[in-house]
Amino acid sequence: MIQRIMMVLACIFSGSLTLAAAQIRIEWSSARVETGQMVSFSIMVPGLTRPTGVSLALRQTNQDWEIAGGGNAGITLGDSGVSGQVQCFAVTDSLFPGLVIRWTDSGQSRTLVTPPVWFFVSAPETDLAAQPPVRGLRGPVEDAFPWLLVLGLLILVALVVASLMIMRRRKRGLVLPGIEEIPDPWELARKRLEILRSNMPHDAEGIKEHIFLLSETLKQYLSGRSGLHLVEQTSEEVVRACRGLAWAGDAMSTELKAWLVRGDMAKFARQIPSYEEFETFSSQLETWLELAESGWKRCCLNGEAET
């Protein structure tokens, strides 16, 4: 755990030094954020005049953060930089992985990778009056011994120990292949589904992560077969794009919409399905992908027959 923390700190420090050396400045609107809240950022790049082909993405896939506006649609270009917003879905303090910005300047392709940023995350405002965490902490006035201080230190130690135990129990996220490792969309989807099937979760947090990875797998497959960039798009945009595909159609698009809506409820509204419901949820997606692949192959054969 300590080694991981040191690696994160080293990454943030080295990234900040690199940007400072290039005179690039990154400003965030706040280091504190509530779950579901937007955080604004501005990236000032010296000498940035008329950039073209600007694209924005997360440094790595992360279920706790999303770029507002669906990626490139959320970018605002200024005289000397780029600004936008990211949305937080974490429920505890979270490490934002950083951004990858690509653009073309004077005919040359350029890439900027920002370092990770630590955010203090709090829950939306709630009424805690019914169960205060600590009540009536008073030491005897006549006693000079600092009982209040000792009690506070004991509570602090207990909280630190509890946090360490929770972090040790937390399962490390699955690492799935991407389009760089497996270019064929169907083979990529099959491999990712095989890994997910062999690591079925049994707790609510694991089920939520699996649903996120299943949704990402679906969008990667559709992106590869359609030639559209759908990974960063919303569920509504993915369904709309699917309706325009000759090998999908309205019936499959309607089934896809029902699946994506159920996944969004788990991701954003935290309506996590039971394990049995999740098994059915996963099987429905695998069946849908198999039908989609069959339809795509049939459409290709019909096209060859006509020519």
N, C-alpha and C positions, 0 to 999 in steps of 0.2 A: 504494500500500500504506500509506504513512504517513498519507495522507488518510483511508483507511478506519479505521485505528487511532484517529486523532483523533476521528472521528465516533462510534466505539463508546464511547470514554472520555467524550465530551461527553454522550452519551445516558445512560450510567450515572450521571454526576455530576448532570445535570439531574433525572433520575428520583429520585435519592436526596434532592436538595434539596426536591423537591415532597412526598415522603413525610414528610421531617423537618418541613416547614412544617405538615403536617396531623397531626403527632404520631403517625404510623403507623410502627411498628417491625417490621422483618423480620429474623428470625434463622435462620441456616443451621447445621446440625450440624457441617459441616466444609467447608473450601475445597479439600480434597484428597480424591479419590475414585478407586477402581479401576473398570475397565471392568466393567459389569454390576452395580455396587454401588448401593444406595439411599442417597439423601441426604434427611434430614428438614428441614422448614422450618416456621416458626411466624410468623404475621402477626398482630400485635397492633393492633387498631383501637379507638380510644377511643370510648366511647358505644355500642358494639355490644351490644345486649341480646338480642333474640329474632329473629334473621334467618330468613327463609324463602326458598325457591326458590334456594338457594345452588348456583352452578355454577362449575366450575373448568376452565380450558383453557390451553394454551400460548399465548404471545403471538403466535407464528407457527409454522407447520409446521416441524419439525426432526427429522431422522432419528436424531440422536444422543441425544435425550432423550424420555422418556415419563413421564406421570403414573402413579404406582403405583395399582393398584386400578381402572384404567379410567376415570379422570376423577372424576366426582362421588362414586363409591363409595369413593374413597380419602380423602375429606375428613373431618376430625374437628372438630366445633364445640366451642369452649370458652366460658368465661364472657366473654372479651373478644377473641376472635379465631378464626382458622382455622389448622389445622395439617394436614400431610400429608407425602407423600414423592414424590420424583421418582427415576427410574432412569436411570443413565448408560450409553449404549452407544457412546460415543466411544472412540477408541483413542489420541488425542492430546489435549493441553490444549484445552479447549472452552469456548465462550461460551454459557451457558444463556440463551435468549432472553427469559425473564421469564414471568410468569403474568398471566392476566386472570381476575379474580374478580367475579362478578355475584351480587347478592342483593337481596332486598326487605326494607326496614326501614320500619316504620310506614306501609306503603302506597306507599312511594316506591322506585323502582328505582335501585340504586346500582352503580357499576362502579369497580373498583380495578385499575390496571395497574402491575405491579411492574417495576423496571428490570432490565436484563440483569445477569448475575453471571458472573465468570470463574472457572473451576474448573481446578485442576491435576490432570490425569488420568494415572494410571499403569496399566501392565498388571498383571494378576493375578500373584501371586508365582511366579517361575520360577527355575530354576537357571542362572545365568550363569557358573558357575565354569569352564566349558569354553572360553569365549572372553571374557576380561576386555577391556573397551574400551581400557584403558591399563595397561601392565605395565612395571615396572622403570624408572620415571622418577626418576633420581638424577643430580644434578650433581656435578662433581668437587669434592672437599672442598678441595683446595689452591687452587682457582680462585675468586676473589672475585666473578667475574661471575655474575649470577643466571640461569644457564642454565635452571633449572627454571621460573622465572617466565616467561622468554621462550617456552619450549616450551608452557607452559600457555596463554599469550596466543595463540600460533599455533593451538593446538587450538581455542580459543574462537572465533577469527576464522573458522577453517575451518567450524566448526559453524554459525555465524551465516550465512556465505555459502551453505552447503548448504541451510539452512532457507529463506532467501530464494528460492533457485532452485526449491525444491520448491513453495513457496507461489505463485510466479509461474506455474508450470506447471499448478497445480491449476485445473481448469475451474470457472467460476462455476456455481452451481446453476441449474437451469431455473426460470423463474417461470411458473406455470400459472394460468389463470383459476379463480375460485371461484364458489360459488353466488350471490354478490352480483353478479357480472358477467353470468352466464348462469343464470337461475333454472330453466330446464327441465333436468331431470336427464339426459335422453338427449342433448340438444344439448351440455350441459356435458361429458359423457363423450366424445362424438365430437370436440369441439374439443381436449380434453386429449390424447386418443389421437393425433390428427393432429400435435400439437406434439411428442409423445414419439417418434412414428414418424419424423419428419423430423430428429430429433437422437439417432439411435441411438448408444449408447456402444460403445467397443471396449476399454476397460480395466476392471479388476475393480471399482474404486471407482465408475466411472460406471454399470456394470451394477447395482451395489447400490443406487445412488440411483434409477435407473429403476424397479427392482422396488418400491421404497418408494413412488414416485409412482404407479405402476400400481395398487398396493394401495389407496392413498388415493383414486384415481379410482373404483375399484370400490365402496368403502364410501360415497363421496358419491352414486353412482348409486343404490345400494340404499337409502340414507337418504331420498333424494328420492322414490323410488317406493313405499316402505313407510310413510313418515311416522315412522320410528324414527331415533334418533340413534345411528348406528353408527360414526362416524368414529373415535372414541376407544376403541371396543370391541376386544376380542381376537378372534383368528381363530375360536376356538371359539364365542364369543358371536355373531359374525356368521353362522356356519353354522347355529347353532340358530335364529336369527331368520329365516333364509332358508327353513328347513324349514316354517315356519308361514305362508309366503306361498302363496296359491292358485295363482299363476302361475309358481311355481318348482318346488316338490315335492322328493321325495327324490333323484331321479336328478341333477337340476341341483345340488342341495345337496352331493351326494357329489363331483361334479366340482369344485365350488367349494372344498371342503375340501382336495382334493389340490393345487389351485393355491395356496391360502393357506399350506399346510404347506411347500410348496417355497419360497415367498417368505420365510417365517419362518426357514428354515434359512439362507438367504442373508443375512438381516438380523441375526439373533442369533448363529448359529453360524458365520457368515462362510464358508459353503460356496457360494462364488460360481460360478454355472454358466458354461460356455464361451459364446462369442458365438453359436454355432449353437444351443446349448440355450436361450439367452435369446431368440433369434428365435422358436423354437417356443413357448416360455413366453409371450411376448407375444401371438402369434397365437391361442393357446388362450383367453386372456382376452378378446380382441376377439370371437372366435366366441361365447364364453359370454355376453357382454353383448348381442350381436345376438339370440341366442335368448331371453334374458331380456326384452328389449324387445318381441319378437314375442309372447311369452307374456303380457306385461302388456297389450298392445293387444287380444289375443284375449279375455282375461278381461274387459276393459272392454266389448267388443262383446257378449259373452254376457250381461253384466249389464244392458246396455241392452235387449237382446232380451227378457229375462225381464220387464222392467218395461213 
